[in-house]
Amino acid sequence: MASEPNTAEVYVQLLNEGTVIFRPTRALDLGDGIFRLLPTPDYDPEDEEWEFLPGTSVRCGKRTDASGDEYLIAIQP
């Protein structure tokens, strides 16, 4: 995803997928760990049920993957 000023990549959990899965999207950085989620270019609410919808302001936390890379995950509205 192309980066824009004052945005970050944030992962949002997808619901009703049969397994735990996260979708990356861009989000506006509002400060203090709060981000406003932006839709992906191919966002389709009929195809994916996001835990937090685009346009929602969420608190994010940092997670670390198996390779040691950190990423942001939406954890609460």
N, C-alpha and C positions, 0 to 999 in steps of 0.2 A: 504494500500500500504506500502511496506517495505521502510524504510527510508535509504538513502545513504548519505555519507558525501557531504556537500555543495549542498544539494538539499532541496527543500521544496515542500509542496503540494500547487498547484495553481489551481484555478477553471477557466475554459474557457467556454465562452458561446457557446452553440450549435445553429446553424442557421436553419431556416426552419423546426422547430419542432411544430409549431402551438401554442406554449406558450414559455415563457422565461424559459430556463433550462440551467444549468451549469454542466460541466463534470470535476471531479477532475483528475489531472494528476501530475506527478512529473516534476520538473523544476530545472535546474542548477542555483544556486544563483550566478550572475555575479557581485553583489554589487550595491549599490545606487538605490535599488528598481527595478533593471533590472534582468530578469530571461530568460533563454533559455528553451522553452517548450520541453518536451520529450514525445514520444508517449506512450500511455498506452499499456500494453501487448496485448490487443485485439483491438487495433486501426484499424479501417476499414473506409477509406475515402468514400467508397460507402454507408456506413451505417450512418455515422455521419459527418456533415459539421461543423467543428470547425471554430469559428470566426478568430482564429490565428492558423495556422498549426504547427504541431510538427517541431522543429528546428528553429522556429521564436523566436527572442529576443523581449520580451515585458516588458513594465513598468507595475508594479502591484500596486494595492492599497489595503488597509485593509478594510474589511467590517465586520459588527457585525450581527450575526444571532439573532433570537428571544430569545434564551437562554443566550445571552451575550457573546458567544464564537466568537473570531476573526478568520478570514480566509483571504487568499490572492485571489484576482481576477485579471485576465489579463484585462487591460483597454486600452492599445494602443501599437502599434508596436514601 
